[in-house]
Amino acid sequence: MLVEHARNVMGIADATHAEYGRPGTAVVTALACSLVDAEIEVMFTPGSRLAACYGRASALERTTCSYGLEPAFGHLASEGGLSVAATAAAGDVRAVERPDHPFFVATLYQPQLSSTRERPHPIWTAFVDAVLA
Amino acid sequence: MRPRITVLMDLPESNAPHRATVAALAHAIGSRRVDVDVVPTDADVVLGASVVIGPGSPYRDPERAEEVIRSARELGLPLVGT
């Protein structure tokens, strides 16, 4: 989703994801410290859709990510209609959203891994609410 | 017509994040009437009006995934990517 944003909104026509090994401008690159099978604390941007979904300022989430937004392109997460919805301890972007869109959320963690039948995850519940709106 | 969510995901059903994604949607849907289908990025099928970009990059067809994301962004279709 970040590559699509970089290419089609921000005009970086050759934007790529480093995992594909293709020539171009890698806007998504390997994390300095892999987060595969990790649990991280994510802090939500006040006023964001994600903050409203969770109803709190932070949460522990599981992740299988080993790639993230290239630090040199961190500005892409808050330009072109995109905004930072959550960050991790070091200030790394962990989620983005489009405030002017009915529901457009991307996480660099996996909220599905902490959902249960008894406690559906708030991101998925909010997504289904948007589908039915 | 019932709303349909397409999960764009190449991971096989034997993969834990695949199963977790489908299960999380089922948890959130509960008793509501919504259809869910899982479609690989390289499948030539019509997608639902709402999309989940599932985990498991690199995708078999990253250009298709990008086009789906672009459509959802431009058309205002609900989308979540993890």
Backbone of each chain as ProteinMPNN parsed JSONL, in Angstrom:
{"seq_chain_A": "MLVEHARNVMGIADATHAEYGRPGTAVVTALACSLVDAEIEVMFTPGSRLAACYGRASALERTTCSYGLEPAFGHLASEGGLSVAATAAAGDVRAVERPDHPFFVATLYQPQLSSTRERPHPIWTAFVDAVLA", "coords_chain_A": {"N_chain_A": [[0.833, -1.194, 0.0], [2.029, 1.162, 0.661], [3.838, 1.384, -1.388], [2.134, 1.675, -3.576], [1.007, 4.135, -2.938], [3.323, 5.726, -2.997], [4.019, 5.55, -5.692], [1.7, 6.259, -7.239], [0.441, 8.412, -6.036], [2.363, 10.092, -4.903], [4.131, 10.396, -6.938], [6.52, 9.01, -7.353], [7.677, 7.307, -9.624], [9.174, 4.982, -10.004], [9.039, 3.612, -7.643], [9.637, 0.993, -5.338], [9.366, -2.187, -3.602], [11.717, -3.475, -1.506], [11.915, -6.195, -1.187], [11.353, -7.433, -3.548], [13.517, -7.169, -5.147], [13.869, -5.594, -7.401], [14.969, -3.122, -9.821], [14.975, 0.382, -8.945], [13.422, 2.893, -6.834], [13.62, 2.11, -3.62], [11.161, 2.175, -1.382], [10.101, 0.74, 0.616], [11.794, -1.173, 2.864], [14.085, -3.641, 4.263], [13.731, -4.124, 7.746], [15.886, -2.776, 10.25], [15.97, -4.248, 12.516], [14.513, -7.228, 12.599], [11.024, -7.948, 12.899], [9.765, -10.344, 13.007], [7.577, -12.647, 14.377], [7.312, -11.148, 16.717], [6.288, -9.169, 19.572], [4.956, -6.027, 19.851], [4.678, -2.686, 21.181], [2.279, -0.486, 20.108], [1.614, 2.9, 19.457], [-1.064, 5.067, 19.221], [-1.983, 7.665, 16.983], [-3.302, 10.588, 18.296], [-6.696, 11.359, 17.683], [-6.809, 9.944, 15.356], [-8.283, 7.497, 13.088], [-7.625, 4.952, 13.882], [-7.047, 5.29, 16.599], [-9.587, 5.845, 17.482], [-10.854, 3.429, 16.881], [-9.604, 1.603, 18.647], [-9.979, 2.853, 21.065], [-8.198, 3.629, 22.962], [-4.862, 4.689, 23.998], [-2.665, 3.171, 23.312], [-1.451, -0.125, 22.36], [-0.644, -3.617, 22.694], [0.672, -5.507, 20.126], [0.966, -8.238, 17.824], [3.458, -9.167, 15.453], [4.61, -10.088, 12.206], [6.35, -8.894, 10.609], [9.093, -8.103, 8.499], [9.844, -6.051, 7.021], [9.687, -2.509, 6.381], [8.664, 0.97, 6.197], [11.039, 2.773, 4.452], [13.407, 4.641, 6.23], [14.386, 7.061, 5.117], [12.293, 7.837, 3.59], [10.273, 8.48, 5.251], [8.58, 10.661, 5.351], [6.626, 10.178, 3.479], [4.526, 8.921, 4.682], [2.888, 10.796, 5.734], [1.923, 12.485, 3.838], [0.178, 13.544, 0.846], [-2.475, 12.871, 1.412], [-2.309, 10.713, 3.053], [-1.924, 9.577, 6.435], [-0.095, 9.258, 9.506], [-1.012, 6.702, 11.608], [-0.266, 5.066, 13.681], [2.595, 4.502, 15.73], [5.712, 2.895, 16.645], [7.881, 2.157, 19.445], [10.381, 3.37, 18.797], [9.57, 5.399, 17.258], [9.045, 4.571, 14.76], [7.003, 4.243, 11.888], [4.043, 2.457, 12.147], [1.48, 2.119, 11.352], [-0.735, 3.384, 8.863], [-3.221, 5.626, 7.531], [-6.059, 6.822, 5.6], [-7.596, 9.672, 6.15], [-9.63, 10.897, 4.694], [-11.037, 8.932, 3.455], [-13.503, 6.304, 3.248], [-12.737, 3.886, 4.604], [-9.573, 3.106, 4.986], [-6.901, 1.568, 5.787], [-3.665, 0.653, 6.751], [-1.56, -1.642, 8.278], [1.584, -2.209, 9.821], [1.804, -4.396, 11.347], [0.185, -7.358, 12.625], [-2.98, -7.457, 13.178], [-4.828, -9.493, 13.088], [-3.75, -11.626, 14.395], [-4.26, -11.434, 17.067], [-6.915, -11.573, 17.439], [-9.925, -12.946, 18.733], [-12.736, -15.201, 18.97], [-14.285, -14.459, 21.121], [-13.33, -11.94, 21.667], [-13.347, -10.017, 19.271], [-11.067, -8.367, 17.06], [-10.599, -4.822, 17.237], [-9.887, -3.39, 14.87], [-10.69, -5.047, 12.771], [-13.383, -5.283, 13.307], [-14.207, -2.63, 12.949], [-13.617, -2.357, 10.267], [-15.421, -4.187, 9.078], [-17.772, -2.951, 9.872], [-17.567, -0.674, 8.256], [-17.754, -1.865, 5.761], [-20.41, -2.614, 5.784], [-21.683, -0.227, 5.97]], "CA_chain_A": [[0.0, 0.0, 0.0], [2.948, 2.298, 0.665], [4.415, 1.492, -2.731], [1.076, 2.245, -4.435], [0.938, 5.546, -2.558], [4.531, 6.4, -3.492], [4.003, 5.607, -7.161], [0.544, 6.863, -7.9], [0.035, 9.67, -5.398], [3.508, 10.959, -4.661], [4.862, 10.604, -8.183], [7.804, 8.3, -7.432], [7.214, 6.314, -10.606], [9.905, 3.713, -9.923], [9.029, 3.14, -6.243], [9.59, -0.469, -5.228], [9.501, -2.869, -2.309], [13.041, -4.087, -1.633], [11.816, -7.652, -1.166], [11.229, -7.959, -4.911], [14.822, -7.124, -5.788], [13.796, -4.941, -8.708], [15.588, -1.794, -9.818], [14.05, 1.466, -8.649], [13.57, 3.563, -5.548], [13.032, 1.239, -2.594], [10.528, 2.95, -0.306], [9.89, -0.241, 1.687], [13.066, -1.886, 2.966], [14.21, -4.535, 5.416], [13.914, -3.447, 9.03], [17.199, -2.995, 10.854], [15.754, -5.323, 13.476], [13.311, -7.919, 12.135], [9.945, -8.084, 13.883], [9.072, -11.61, 12.791], [7.167, -13.301, 15.63], [7.558, -10.237, 17.834], [5.16, -8.414, 20.111], [5.394, -4.642, 19.974], [3.684, -1.722, 21.632], [2.006, 0.553, 19.118], [0.973, 4.087, 20.042], [-1.952, 5.616, 18.202], [-2.002, 9.115, 16.828], [-4.563, 11.14, 18.804], [-7.602, 11.84, 16.661], [-6.804, 9.069, 14.175], [-9.315, 6.457, 13.035], [-7.162, 3.811, 14.672], [-7.234, 5.619, 18.018], [-11.021, 5.698, 17.758], [-11.152, 1.995, 16.849], [-9.119, 0.939, 19.85], [-10.48, 3.529, 22.252], [-7.122, 3.839, 23.937], [-3.707, 5.372, 23.417], [-1.646, 2.232, 22.828], [-1.832, -1.54, 22.466], [0.377, -4.596, 22.337], [0.257, -6.218, 18.926], [1.936, -9.184, 17.292], [3.876, -8.835, 14.099], [5.477, -11.0, 11.461], [6.968, -8.034, 9.592], [10.538, -7.901, 8.443], [10.047, -4.881, 6.162], [8.962, -1.322, 6.82], [8.905, 2.175, 5.397], [12.438, 3.209, 4.471], [13.454, 5.878, 7.026], [14.592, 8.26, 4.289], [11.008, 8.188, 2.973], [9.279, 8.558, 6.313], [7.62, 11.736, 5.075], [5.545, 9.697, 2.612], [3.411, 8.448, 5.516], [2.044, 11.91, 6.18], [1.718, 13.384, 2.704], [-0.674, 13.013, -0.212], [-3.727, 12.34, 1.942], [-2.032, 9.63, 4.0], [-1.448, 10.096, 7.716], [0.426, 8.252, 10.433], [-2.046, 6.319, 12.577], [0.375, 4.441, 14.836], [4.049, 4.378, 15.699], [6.285, 2.015, 17.666], [8.678, 2.847, 20.447], [11.446, 4.206, 18.235], [8.969, 6.394, 16.374], [8.818, 3.967, 13.447], [5.601, 4.188, 11.463], [3.505, 1.092, 12.202], [0.184, 2.085, 10.669], [-1.133, 4.603, 8.163], [-4.624, 5.628, 7.139], [-6.507, 7.971, 4.803], [-8.736, 10.239, 6.877], [-10.71, 11.321, 3.802], [-11.544, 7.728, 2.785], [-14.411, 5.594, 4.164], [-11.912, 3.035, 5.483], [-8.346, 2.767, 4.267], [-5.949, 1.419, 6.887], [-2.605, -0.34, 6.557], [-0.758, -1.821, 9.489], [2.827, -2.965, 9.741], [1.693, -5.471, 12.336], [-0.89, -8.242, 12.185], [-4.045, -7.462, 14.19], [-5.591, -10.745, 13.056], [-3.123, -12.63, 15.259], [-4.728, -11.316, 18.455], [-8.38, -11.607, 17.45], [-10.56, -14.195, 19.167], [-14.187, -15.172, 18.804], [-14.841, -13.732, 22.267], [-12.889, -10.541, 21.604], [-12.931, -9.647, 17.906], [-10.132, -7.245, 17.082], [-11.319, -3.6, 16.855], [-9.657, -2.968, 13.479], [-11.521, -5.867, 11.881], [-14.78, -4.912, 13.552], [-14.434, -1.343, 12.301], [-13.605, -2.614, 8.821], [-16.709, -4.81, 8.702], [-18.77, -1.876, 10.009], [-17.456, 0.172, 7.068], [-18.28, -2.654, 4.626], [-21.871, -2.658, 5.88], [-22.226, 1.133, 6.096]], "C_chain_A": [[0.872, 1.251, 0.0], [3.582, 2.489, -0.713], [3.387, 2.102, -3.687], [0.967, 3.745, -4.191], [2.127, 6.308, -3.15], [4.464, 6.584, -5.008], [2.904, 6.519, -7.697], [0.059, 8.157, -7.276], [1.219, 10.618, -5.31], [4.424, 11.115, -5.872], [6.244, 9.984, -8.239], [7.561, 7.09, -8.33], [7.915, 4.972, -10.469], [9.967, 3.177, -8.493], [8.882, 1.623, -6.21], [9.638, -0.895, -3.77], [10.801, -3.676, -2.424], [12.987, -5.609, -1.727], [11.78, -8.244, -2.579], [12.544, -7.887, -5.685], [14.822, -6.471, -7.153], [14.499, -3.59, -8.655], [14.543, -0.729, -9.522], [14.345, 2.07, -7.298], [12.853, 2.745, -4.484], [12.475, 2.097, -1.458], [10.138, 2.044, 0.864], [11.128, -1.122, 1.706], [13.095, -2.757, 4.215], [14.428, -3.72, 6.683], [15.308, -3.75, 9.573], [17.122, -4.14, 11.852], [14.44, -6.0, 13.1], [12.29, -8.07, 13.251], [9.146, -9.364, 13.656], [8.821, -12.276, 14.143], [7.47, -12.45, 16.855], [6.24, -9.667, 18.356], [5.667, -7.003, 20.367], [4.277, -3.79, 20.559], [3.52, -0.677, 20.533], [1.239, 1.677, 19.794], [0.19, 4.8, 18.949], [-1.909, 7.13, 18.181], [-3.34, 9.648, 17.339], [-5.415, 11.689, 17.662], [-7.671, 10.965, 15.422], [-7.97, 8.087, 14.242], [-8.913, 5.279, 13.918], [-7.347, 4.07, 16.166], [-8.704, 5.458, 18.396], [-11.417, 4.225, 17.784], [-10.802, 1.333, 18.18], [-9.695, 1.558, 21.124], [-9.443, 3.665, 23.345], [-5.872, 4.335, 23.219], [-2.666, 4.423, 22.836], [-2.154, 0.808, 22.989], [-0.623, -2.4, 22.166], [-0.151, -5.382, 21.149], [1.361, -7.159, 18.469], [2.268, -8.809, 15.841], [4.733, -9.944, 13.51], [6.264, -10.214, 10.415], [8.492, -8.052, 9.659], [10.886, -6.736, 7.513], [9.226, -3.71, 6.703], [9.296, -0.152, 5.913], [10.365, 2.6, 5.567], [12.53, 4.552, 5.22], [13.626, 7.152, 6.197], [13.301, 8.726, 3.625], [9.891, 8.273, 4.008], [8.206, 9.6, 6.053], [6.444, 11.274, 4.232], [4.31, 9.299, 3.42], [2.49, 9.575, 5.951], [1.864, 12.95, 5.08], [0.737, 12.748, 1.713], [-1.961, 12.383, 0.303], [-3.556, 11.183, 2.895], [-1.64, 10.251, 5.341], [-1.011, 8.945, 8.608], [-0.64, 7.972, 11.481], [-1.447, 5.686, 13.821], [1.876, 4.383, 14.624], [4.481, 3.385, 16.773], [7.248, 2.839, 18.508], [9.712, 3.798, 19.846], [10.899, 5.292, 17.309], [8.721, 5.867, 14.977], [7.325, 3.947, 13.126], [5.143, 2.734, 11.463], [2.118, 0.988, 11.598], [-0.066, 3.438, 10.02], [-2.609, 4.487, 7.806], [-4.894, 6.852, 6.261], [-7.735, 8.554, 5.477], [-9.904, 10.623, 5.982], [-11.355, 10.16, 3.052], [-12.466, 6.993, 3.758], [-13.706, 4.621, 5.109], [-10.717, 2.567, 4.679], [-7.234, 2.75, 5.301], [-4.918, 0.36, 6.518], [-1.782, -0.425, 7.831], [0.52, -2.584, 9.16], [2.935, -3.82, 10.995], [0.445, -6.251, 11.95], [-1.985, -8.34, 13.248], [-4.861, -8.756, 14.175], [-5.034, -11.78, 14.025], [-3.588, -12.529, 16.716], [-6.249, -11.271, 18.536], [-8.855, -12.961, 17.972], [-12.065, -14.074, 18.95], [-14.821, -14.338, 19.913], [-14.499, -12.246, 22.213], [-12.402, -10.235, 20.186], [-12.041, -8.409, 17.952], [-10.811, -5.974, 16.566], [-11.067, -3.122, 15.43], [-10.582, -3.742, 12.54], [-12.995, -5.544, 12.078], [-15.103, -3.588, 12.858], [-14.458, -1.485, 10.784], [-14.936, -3.2, 8.371], [-17.842, -3.788, 8.858], [-18.762, -0.994, 8.76], [-18.002, -0.55, 5.832], [-19.807, -2.605, 4.607], [-22.508, -1.264, 5.93], [-22.973, 1.569, 4.835]], "O_chain_A": [[0.508, 2.272, -0.583], [3.83, 3.616, -1.144], [3.73, 2.948, -4.512], [0.849, 4.527, -5.134], [1.968, 7.385, -3.725], [4.81, 7.643, -5.533], [3.152, 7.422, -8.496], [-0.659, 8.923, -7.918], [1.096, 11.806, -5.608], [5.386, 11.883, -5.83], [7.063, 10.374, -9.071], [7.278, 5.992, -7.851], [7.33, 3.934, -10.778], [10.845, 2.378, -8.167], [8.097, 1.047, -6.963], [9.903, -0.11, -2.859], [10.954, -4.474, -3.349], [13.893, -6.239, -2.274], [12.132, -9.406, -2.782], [12.668, -8.479, -6.757], [15.686, -6.763, -7.98], [14.615, -2.982, -7.591], [13.361, -0.914, -9.814], [15.38, 1.798, -6.69], [11.623, 2.695, -4.453], [13.229, 2.671, -0.673], [9.876, 2.523, 1.968], [11.475, -1.743, 0.702], [12.25, -2.632, 5.102], [15.198, -2.759, 6.701], [15.84, -4.843, 9.377], [18.074, -4.903, 12.018], [13.371, -5.412, 13.262], [12.648, -8.293, 14.408], [7.988, -9.458, 14.063], [9.738, -12.443, 14.947], [7.842, -12.973, 17.905], [5.219, -9.684, 17.668], [6.69, -6.812, 21.024], [3.096, -4.12, 20.45], [4.491, -0.066, 20.086], [0.336, 1.441, 20.597], [0.725, 5.098, 17.881], [-1.812, 7.786, 19.219], [-4.395, 9.216, 16.876], [-4.916, 12.395, 16.786], [-8.489, 11.205, 14.535], [-8.564, 7.872, 15.298], [-9.744, 4.689, 14.608], [-7.755, 3.178, 16.91], [-9.026, 4.994, 19.49], [-12.227, 3.816, 18.616], [-11.606, 0.601, 18.757], [-9.875, 0.874, 22.132], [-9.781, 3.8, 24.521], [-5.829, 4.392, 21.99], [-1.877, 4.811, 21.975], [-3.155, 0.562, 23.662], [0.305, -1.976, 21.476], [-1.283, -5.863, 21.164], [2.543, -6.906, 18.7], [1.46, -8.22, 15.123], [5.472, -10.636, 14.212], [6.782, -10.787, 9.457], [9.088, -8.02, 10.736], [12.058, -6.465, 7.249], [8.218, -3.895, 7.384], [10.1, -0.267, 4.988], [10.853, 2.764, 6.686], [11.813, 5.494, 4.885], [13.074, 8.198, 6.537], [13.212, 9.86, 3.154], [8.712, 8.151, 3.676], [7.062, 9.447, 6.481], [5.381, 11.896, 4.254], [3.189, 9.334, 2.913], [1.412, 9.318, 6.486], [1.677, 14.136, 5.352], [0.504, 11.54, 1.755], [-2.482, 11.454, -0.313], [-4.528, 10.711, 3.486], [-1.079, 11.347, 5.369], [-1.49, 7.818, 8.483], [-1.114, 8.884, 12.16], [-2.04, 5.752, 14.898], [2.363, 4.236, 13.503], [3.721, 3.072, 17.69], [7.408, 4.044, 18.311], [9.893, 4.911, 20.34], [11.658, 6.012, 16.661], [8.25, 6.596, 14.104], [6.496, 3.668, 13.991], [5.782, 1.879, 10.85], [1.629, -0.116, 11.355], [0.325, 4.484, 10.538], [-3.173, 3.393, 7.783], [-4.088, 7.779, 6.185], [-8.818, 7.976, 5.381], [-11.045, 10.675, 6.442], [-12.131, 10.374, 2.121], [-12.245, 7.047, 4.968], [-14.048, 4.547, 6.289], [-10.845, 1.724, 3.791], [-6.688, 3.796, 5.651], [-5.272, -0.711, 6.025], [-1.362, 0.59, 8.387], [0.524, -3.488, 8.324], [3.995, -3.945, 11.608], [-0.279, -5.846, 11.041], [-1.927, -9.205, 14.121], [-5.52, -9.075, 15.165], [-5.743, -12.7, 14.434], [-3.338, -13.436, 17.51], [-6.807, -10.963, 19.59], [-8.251, -13.993, 17.682], [-12.592, -12.977, 18.769], [-15.777, -13.6, 19.675], [-15.277, -11.402, 22.655], [-11.199, -10.197, 19.93], [-12.238, -7.518, 18.779], [-11.526, -6.027, 15.565], [-11.948, -2.505, 14.831], [-11.18, -3.168, 11.63], [-13.766, -5.535, 11.118], [-16.162, -3.45, 12.247], [-15.231, -0.812, 10.102], [-15.511, -2.747, 7.381], [-18.772, -3.772, 8.052], [-19.82, -0.61, 8.262], [-18.629, 0.064, 4.969], [-20.42, -2.561, 3.541], [-23.732, -1.14, 5.931], [-23.49, 2.685, 4.779]]}, "seq_chain_B": "MRPRITVLMDLPESNAPHRATVAALAHAIGSRRVDVDVVPTDADVVLGASVVIGPGSPYRDPERAEEVIRSARELGLPLVGT", "coords_chain_B": {"N_chain_B": [[-28.198, -7.757, -2.481], [-25.713, -9.651, -0.823], [-23.037, -8.108, 0.94], [-19.64, -8.458, -0.117], [-16.483, -9.457, 0.875], [-13.274, -9.48, -0.348], [-10.385, -11.273, 0.213], [-7.221, -10.67, -0.581], [-4.699, -12.742, -1.056], [-1.852, -14.758, -1.037], [-0.85, -16.762, 0.513], [-0.923, -20.205, 1.526], [-3.689, -22.225, 2.775], [-2.709, -23.724, 4.827], [-1.039, -22.126, 6.182], [-0.386, -20.253, 9.104], [-0.86, -17.356, 9.472], [-2.61, -16.978, 7.281], [-4.872, -18.481, 8.062], [-5.446, -17.117, 10.411], [-6.184, -14.611, 9.462], [-8.56, -15.062, 8.029], [-10.065, -16.086, 10.119], [-10.147, -13.888, 11.896], [-11.693, -12.096, 10.462], [-14.097, -13.513, 10.431], [-14.667, -13.493, 13.164], [-15.156, -10.766, 13.525], [-17.304, -10.34, 11.839], [-19.28, -11.958, 12.888], [-22.638, -12.625, 13.479], [-23.534, -11.239, 11.353], [-24.454, -10.613, 7.925], [-22.323, -11.269, 5.647], [-20.269, -12.05, 2.916], [-17.202, -13.807, 2.43], [-14.329, -14.207, 0.524], [-11.279, -15.822, -0.396], [-8.641, -14.923, -2.412], [-5.999, -15.569, -4.609], [-3.294, -13.393, -5.644], [-2.743, -13.668, -8.328], [-4.981, -14.656, -9.542], [-7.577, -14.674, -11.928], [-10.157, -13.191, -11.312], [-13.282, -11.607, -10.471], [-13.315, -9.108, -8.047], [-14.612, -8.555, -4.691], [-16.51, -5.773, -3.312], [-15.126, -4.781, -1.232], [-11.953, -4.955, 0.279], [-9.346, -6.967, 1.603], [-5.96, -6.737, 2.025], [-3.968, -9.248, 2.33], [-1.473, -10.74, 4.568], [1.898, -11.814, 3.711], [3.784, -11.124, 1.692], [6.569, -11.709, -0.574], [4.21, -10.941, -3.154], [2.614, -13.012, -5.608], [1.7, -11.696, -7.839], [2.463, -8.697, -7.847], [1.789, -6.361, -9.207], [-0.924, -6.613, -9.736], [-1.925, -6.578, -7.161], [-1.248, -3.981, -6.474], [-2.854, -2.565, -8.268], [-5.387, -3.212, -7.348], [-5.331, -1.998, -4.841], [-5.057, 0.633, -5.634], [-7.502, 1.048, -6.971], [-9.302, 0.738, -4.836], [-8.549, 2.876, -3.261], [-9.087, 5.067, -4.943], [-11.793, 4.765, -5.535], [-13.042, 4.758, -3.126], [-13.488, 2.396, -1.708], [-13.852, 0.18, 1.043], [-10.896, -0.815, 2.647], [-8.386, -2.805, 4.089], [-5.074, -3.382, 5.005], [-2.625, -5.657, 5.974]], "CA_chain_B": [[-27.072, -8.681, -2.562], [-24.858, -9.585, 0.375], [-21.698, -7.543, 0.714], [-18.596, -9.474, -0.241], [-15.112, -9.03, 1.148], [-12.246, -10.323, -0.957], [-9.071, -11.264, 0.846], [-6.191, -10.914, -1.587], [-3.659, -13.38, -0.237], [-1.258, -15.909, -1.716], [-0.449, -17.8, 1.463], [-1.818, -21.368, 1.514], [-4.531, -22.385, 3.966], [-1.935, -24.36, 5.893], [-0.232, -21.091, 6.819], [-1.096, -19.709, 10.272], [-1.431, -16.025, 9.21], [-3.771, -17.138, 6.397], [-6.023, -18.919, 8.869], [-5.762, -16.052, 11.375], [-6.86, -13.516, 8.746], [-9.935, -15.5, 7.766], [-10.746, -16.212, 11.414], [-10.397, -12.551, 12.459], [-12.855, -11.551, 9.749], [-15.284, -14.228, 10.926], [-14.949, -12.974, 14.512], [-15.71, -9.405, 13.416], [-18.601, -10.413, 11.15], [-20.243, -12.539, 13.822], [-23.868, -13.119, 12.855], [-23.903, -10.349, 10.252], [-24.494, -11.318, 6.641], [-21.252, -10.808, 4.765], [-19.511, -13.151, 2.317], [-15.745, -13.622, 2.372], [-13.586, -15.183, -0.266], [-9.827, -15.625, -0.436], [-8.243, -14.981, -3.815], [-4.573, -15.28, -4.839], [-3.095, -12.17, -6.434], [-2.648, -13.951, -9.764], [-6.221, -15.269, -10.026], [-8.334, -13.772, -12.793], [-11.542, -13.214, -10.854], [-13.83, -10.313, -10.074], [-13.19, -8.963, -6.601], [-15.72, -7.948, -3.981], [-16.458, -4.314, -3.21], [-14.271, -4.454, -0.089], [-10.756, -5.78, 0.084], [-8.279, -7.107, 2.588], [-4.665, -7.121, 1.463], [-3.472, -10.157, 3.362], [-0.023, -10.824, 4.762], [2.551, -12.836, 2.91], [4.582, -10.7, 0.548], [6.238, -11.092, -1.861], [3.038, -11.467, -3.82], [2.874, -13.612, -6.932], [1.432, -10.671, -8.853], [2.415, -7.43, -7.109], [1.126, -5.314, -10.004], [-2.37, -6.758, -9.534], [-2.204, -6.102, -5.804], [-1.176, -2.519, -6.514], [-4.023, -2.053, -8.987], [-6.531, -3.367, -6.441], [-5.191, -0.946, -3.83], [-5.341, 1.917, -6.295], [-8.945, 1.135, -7.19], [-9.972, 0.949, -3.54], [-8.243, 4.252, -2.836], [-9.741, 6.051, -5.801], [-13.248, 4.568, -5.554], [-13.585, 4.84, -1.768], [-13.901, 1.077, -1.229], [-13.17, -0.166, 2.293], [-9.698, -1.627, 2.454], [-7.419, -2.888, 5.179], [-3.9, -4.158, 4.625], [-1.78, -5.969, 7.136]], "C_chain_B": [[-26.196, -8.53, -1.317], [-23.522, -8.938, 0.041], [-20.653, -8.661, 0.675], [-17.233, -8.831, -0.002], [-14.175, -10.003, 0.457], [-10.941, -10.15, -0.193], [-8.056, -11.633, -0.225], [-4.962, -11.463, -0.867], [-3.162, -14.636, -0.954], [-0.899, -17.046, -0.774], [-1.418, -18.98, 1.402], [-2.614, -21.474, 2.825], [-3.779, -22.997, 5.135], [-1.111, -23.346, 6.684], [-1.021, -20.405, 7.942], [-1.635, -18.29, 10.037], [-2.614, -16.059, 8.228], [-5.001, -17.47, 7.241], [-6.436, -17.82, 9.841], [-6.521, -14.91, 10.708], [-8.324, -13.869, 8.506], [-10.718, -15.584, 9.081], [-11.078, -14.844, 12.002], [-11.585, -11.89, 11.774], [-14.136, -12.206, 10.254], [-15.654, -13.733, 12.319], [-15.662, -11.622, 14.409], [-17.089, -9.412, 12.766], [-19.668, -10.961, 12.085], [-21.456, -13.063, 13.077], [-24.317, -12.236, 11.692], [-23.76, -11.086, 8.919], [-23.494, -10.693, 5.673], [-20.533, -12.044, 4.219], [-18.026, -12.797, 2.284], [-15.166, -14.657, 1.419], [-12.111, -14.804, -0.28], [-9.36, -15.886, -1.857], [-6.742, -14.718, -3.919], [-4.416, -14.068, -5.758], [-3.087, -12.444, -7.939], [-3.889, -14.641, -10.32], [-7.023, -14.241, -10.814], [-9.814, -13.847, -12.416], [-11.978, -11.799, -10.484], [-13.804, -10.236, -8.548], [-14.449, -8.366, -6.006], [-15.52, -6.442, -3.875], [-15.657, -3.848, -2.005], [-13.11, -5.437, -0.111], [-9.873, -5.786, 1.327], [-7.019, -7.496, 1.825], [-3.978, -7.951, 2.54], [-1.967, -10.13, 3.496], [0.579, -11.827, 3.781], [3.243, -12.343, 1.668], [5.884, -11.503, 0.554], [5.036, -11.766, -2.516], [3.415, -12.05, -5.181], [2.686, -12.564, -8.019], [1.317, -9.304, -8.159], [1.727, -6.307, -7.873], [-0.395, -5.392, -9.816], [-2.736, -6.236, -8.146], [-2.21, -4.573, -5.788], [-2.401, -1.924, -7.2], [-5.277, -2.134, -8.11], [-6.501, -2.265, -5.375], [-5.543, 0.411, -4.433], [-6.85, 2.098, -6.51], [-9.676, 1.432, -5.892], [-9.757, 2.38, -3.059], [-9.058, 5.254, -3.644], [-11.263, 5.97, -5.736], [-13.872, 4.626, -4.164], [-14.09, 3.515, -1.246], [-13.154, 0.744, 0.049], [-11.998, -1.115, 2.043], [-8.875, -1.634, 3.738], [-6.28, -3.778, 4.707], [-3.044, -4.41, 5.838], [-0.493, -6.614, 6.668]], "O_chain_B": [[-25.973, -7.422, -0.828], [-22.947, -9.193, -1.017], [-20.785, -9.677, 1.358], [-16.887, -7.81, -0.595], [-14.274, -11.214, 0.654], [-10.463, -9.035, 0.017], [-8.032, -12.762, -0.714], [-4.27, -10.733, -0.157], [-3.951, -15.461, -1.414], [-0.669, -18.172, -1.216], [-2.621, -18.774, 1.241], [-2.248, -20.882, 3.84], [-4.159, -22.815, 6.292], [-0.554, -23.672, 7.732], [-2.177, -20.025, 7.755], [-2.79, -18.036, 10.378], [-3.526, -15.241, 8.344], [-6.036, -16.812, 7.137], [-7.626, -17.608, 10.074], [-7.404, -14.309, 11.32], [-9.215, -13.057, 8.755], [-11.886, -15.2, 9.143], [-12.165, -14.652, 12.546], [-12.384, -11.209, 12.416], [-15.14, -11.53, 10.476], [-16.836, -13.571, 12.621], [-16.639, -11.367, 15.113], [-17.943, -8.59, 13.099], [-20.809, -10.499, 12.084], [-21.321, -13.857, 12.147], [-25.376, -12.472, 11.111], [-23.024, -12.068, 8.818], [-23.793, -9.721, 4.98], [-20.227, -12.972, 4.969], [-17.652, -11.634, 2.13], [-15.484, -15.842, 1.508], [-11.749, -13.631, -0.188], [-9.647, -16.934, -2.435], [-6.259, -13.731, -3.365], [-5.305, -13.762, -6.553], [-3.388, -11.554, -8.735], [-3.864, -15.154, -11.439], [-7.131, -13.083, -10.412], [-10.615, -14.479, -13.105], [-11.156, -10.922, -10.22], [-14.213, -11.166, -7.853], [-15.253, -7.752, -6.707], [-14.494, -5.906, -4.294], [-15.522, -2.646, -1.779], [-13.271, -6.602, -0.474], [-9.683, -4.771, 1.997], [-7.015, -8.469, 1.07], [-3.475, -7.42, 3.53], [-1.266, -9.572, 2.652], [-0.133, -12.582, 3.118], [3.295, -13.063, 0.671], [6.285, -11.955, 1.626], [4.865, -12.983, -2.445], [4.391, -11.64, -5.81], [3.424, -12.545, -9.005], [0.213, -8.816, -7.915], [1.147, -5.405, -7.268], [-1.071, -4.365, -9.745], [-3.736, -5.537, -7.98], [-3.072, -3.953, -5.164], [-2.925, -0.899, -6.765], [-6.119, -1.236, -8.129], [-7.533, -1.675, -5.053], [-6.234, 1.223, -3.818], [-7.397, 3.172, -6.258], [-10.568, 2.279, -5.854], [-10.665, 3.012, -2.52], [-9.649, 6.178, -3.086], [-11.947, 6.985, -5.866], [-15.093, 4.551, -4.03], [-15.013, 3.483, -0.432], [-11.952, 0.993, 0.144], [-12.121, -2.095, 1.308], [-8.695, -0.602, 4.385], [-6.51, -4.812, 4.079], [-2.768, -3.507, 6.627], [0.36, -6.955, 7.486]]}, "name": "protein", "num_of_chains": 2, "seq": "MLVEHARNVMGIADATHAEYGRPGTAVVTALACSLVDAEIEVMFTPGSRLAACYGRASALERTTCSYGLEPAFGHLASEGGLSVAATAAAGDVRAVERPDHPFFVATLYQPQLSSTRERPHPIWTAFVDAVLAMRPRITVLMDLPESNAPHRATVAALAHAIGSRRVDVDVVPTDADVVLGASVVIGPGSPYRDPERAEEVIRSARELGLPLVGT"}
